[in-house]
Amino acid sequence: MTNFVLVPGACHGGWWYQPVVDALRSLGHTARALTLAGLDGQRPAGQVNLDTHIEEVTAEVGDDVVLVGHSYGGSVITGVADRVPERVRALVYLDAFVPEDGDSCYAMIDDELRRWYIEGSGRTGYGLEPMPFFDPRAVPHPTASLFQRIRLTGAWRKVPVKHYAAATWPGRSPLADTIERVRADPSFVVHDWPTPHNVLHDGPGRVLDLLDLTAGR
């Protein structure tokens, strides 16, 4: 049995992972998909930054855990693994950010998404509005978490197993620079998936297969 903690991307909650969580539990694993502060209706988005999310997920991590992050969630799981690498069995990035020390999500994307970050935050200044095609359950994402520079010691690299699923975007992926860097890193296993950024768009099969592989190391 493996313990999975799953962190969603911007504007999404733990509900996004529910088909994966259900399947993992049916296989006998423990799986928790988190809805982060500022997206759960319990805390104002203006009181939340990246550190907030890293701290709350770190508090959920027991021993020998597999951390899974989609999109923005990649920055969160990297920060958690940097704080408690001894507790993390594996890191799984689903078309996600993989930051270096001093990076922010804003710094790691292309100009098109930067425009969304700025224009989509203009209504309140605190929350990034979901894109029109997002799931109707999506909510504004705490803006500060996307602009704050992450502080890393490099301890996250001690995690022995690291997988990256690279989705096929139309044209050049906004995460192309991250993906290139990860491909050149021998500590990562990279999987190319013929999916959009929403890697669950056609069901949980690919993600489940990757996590099942990870459970076996």
C-alpha positions in Angstrom: 0.0 0.0 0.0 1.3 3.5 -0.9 0.3 6.8 0.5 -0.5 9.4 -2.1 -1.0 13.1 -1.6 -2.3 15.0 -4.6 -2.1 18.7 -5.2 -4.2 20.3 -8.0 -3.4 23.1 -10.4 -4.5 26.8 -10.2 -8.2 27.5 -9.7 -8.9 23.8 -9.0 -9.6 21.8 -5.9 -9.2 18.2 -4.7 -12.4 17.4 -6.7 -10.3 17.4 -9.9 -8.5 14.3 -8.8 -11.5 12.4 -7.5 -11.5 9.7 -10.2 -7.9 9.0 -9.5 -8.4 9.0 -5.8 -11.3 6.5 -6.1 -9.2 4.2 -8.3 -6.2 4.3 -6.0 -8.3 3.5 -3.0 -9.9 0.6 -4.9 -6.4 -0.8 -5.3 -5.7 -0.6 -1.6 -3.7 2.6 -1.5 -4.2 5.6 0.7 -5.0 8.8 -1.4 -5.8 12.3 -0.4 -6.5 15.1 -2.9 -6.2 18.5 -1.3 -8.1 21.7 -1.8 -5.6 24.5 -0.9 -6.1 27.5 1.3 -7.8 30.4 -0.5 -9.7 28.0 -2.8 -11.7 26.2 -0.1 -13.9 29.0 1.0 -12.3 29.1 4.4 -9.6 31.7 4.0 -9.5 34.9 1.9 -7.3 34.6 -1.1 -5.5 37.8 -0.1 -4.1 36.1 3.0 -2.5 33.2 1.0 0.8 32.9 -0.8 3.0 30.0 -2.0 4.5 29.6 1.5 1.0 29.1 2.8 0.3 26.2 0.5 3.7 24.6 1.0 3.2 24.7 4.8 -0.3 23.3 4.7 0.7 20.4 2.4 3.8 19.7 4.5 1.5 19.3 7.5 -0.4 16.6 5.6 2.7 14.5 4.7 3.5 11.4 6.7 6.3 9.0 6.0 7.0 7.3 2.7 4.6 9.5 0.7 4.2 10.0 -3.1 3.5 13.6 -3.8 1.6 14.4 -7.0 1.3 17.9 -8.5 -0.6 19.1 -11.5 0.5 22.5 -13.1 0.8 25.0 -10.2 0.8 22.0 -7.8 4.4 21.2 -9.0 5.7 24.2 -7.3 4.0 23.2 -4.1 5.2 19.6 -4.0 8.8 20.8 -4.8 8.6 23.1 -1.8 7.3 20.4 0.4 9.9 17.9 -0.7 12.6 20.5 0.0 11.5 20.8 3.6 10.9 17.1 4.4 12.8 15.0 1.7 13.1 12.2 4.2 9.4 11.7 4.2 8.9 11.6 0.4 9.2 8.4 -1.6 8.6 9.9 -5.0 7.6 13.1 -6.8 5.1 13.0 -9.7 4.7 16.1 -11.9 1.7 16.2 -14.2 2.5 18.8 -16.8 3.6 20.9 -13.9 6.1 23.5 -12.8 9.4 22.3 -11.5 11.0 25.4 -9.9 14.6 26.2 -9.1 15.4 28.4 -6.1 14.1 31.9 -6.7 11.6 30.9 -9.4 8.0 32.0 -9.4 5.2 30.5 -11.6 5.0 33.9 -13.3 8.7 33.7 -14.3 8.3 30.1 -15.6 5.5 30.7 -18.2 5.1 32.3 -21.6 3.8 35.8 -22.3 0.3 34.6 -23.1 -0.2 33.1 -19.7 1.5 36.1 -18.1 -1.2 38.2 -19.6 -3.8 36.0 -18.0 -2.1 36.2 -14.6 -2.2 40.0 -14.8 -5.5 40.6 -16.5 -7.3 37.8 -14.7 -6.3 39.2 -11.4 -7.6 42.7 -12.1 -11.1 42.4 -10.7 -9.9 42.1 -7.0 -6.2 42.1 -7.2 -6.2 39.1 -4.9 -7.5 36.2 -7.0 -6.8 35.0 -10.5 -10.1 34.3 -12.2 -10.5 30.9 -13.9 -10.3 30.8 -17.7 -13.7 30.5 -19.4 -13.2 26.8 -20.5 -12.2 25.6 -16.9 -14.5 23.3 -15.0 -17.5 25.2 -13.6 -16.3 24.3 -10.1 -13.1 26.3 -10.6 -12.6 29.3 -8.4 -10.2 32.3 -8.3 -6.7 31.3 -7.3 -4.7 33.4 -4.8 -2.6 35.7 -6.9 0.3 36.0 -4.5 1.0 32.3 -4.7 1.8 32.7 -8.4 4.1 35.6 -8.1 6.0 34.7 -4.9 9.6 33.4 -5.5 10.1 30.0 -4.0 12.9 29.4 -1.6 14.7 26.1 -2.0 17.8 24.6 -0.5 18.0 21.8 -3.1 17.2 19.1 -0.6 14.2 18.1 -2.7 16.6 16.5 -5.2 17.3 13.8 -2.6 13.9 12.3 -3.4 15.0 9.1 -5.2 12.1 8.8 -7.7 10.9 11.6 -9.9 8.5 11.3 -12.8 7.4 14.0 -15.2 4.3 13.7 -17.5 4.7 16.2 -20.4 1.3 16.9 -22.1 1.0 17.8 -25.8 -0.1 21.4 -26.2 -1.2 23.0 -29.5 2.0 24.7 -30.6 4.7 25.4 -28.0 3.8 24.5 -24.5 3.9 27.4 -22.0 5.9 25.0 -19.8 8.4 24.2 -22.7 11.4 25.6 -20.9 10.7 23.6 -17.7 10.2 20.4 -19.8 13.5 20.9 -21.6 15.3 21.3 -18.3 13.7 18.2 -16.9 14.5 16.2 -20.0 18.2 17.0 -19.5 18.0 16.0 -15.8 19.0 12.3 -15.4 17.2 12.1 -12.1 13.8 12.4 -13.9 11.9 9.9 -15.9 9.9 11.8 -18.6 6.7 10.5 -20.1 5.2 12.2 -23.2 1.4 12.1 -23.2 -0.9 12.9 -26.1 -3.2 15.0 -23.9 -4.0 18.6 -23.4 -2.8 20.3 -20.1 -5.9 18.7 -18.4 -4.3 15.3 -18.4 -7.6 13.8 -17.0 -9.6 15.0 -20.0 -10.2 11.5 -21.2 -10.3 9.8 -17.9 -7.9 8.8 -15.1 -6.2 5.9 -17.0 -2.8 7.4 -17.8 -2.4 9.0 -14.4 -3.4 5.9 -12.6 -1.0 3.8 -14.6 1.9 6.2 -13.8 1.0 6.3 -10.1 0.7 2.5 -10.0 4.2 2.3 -11.6 5.5 4.8 -9.0 4.0 2.7 -6.2 6.3 -0.1 -7.3 9.1 2.4 -7.5 
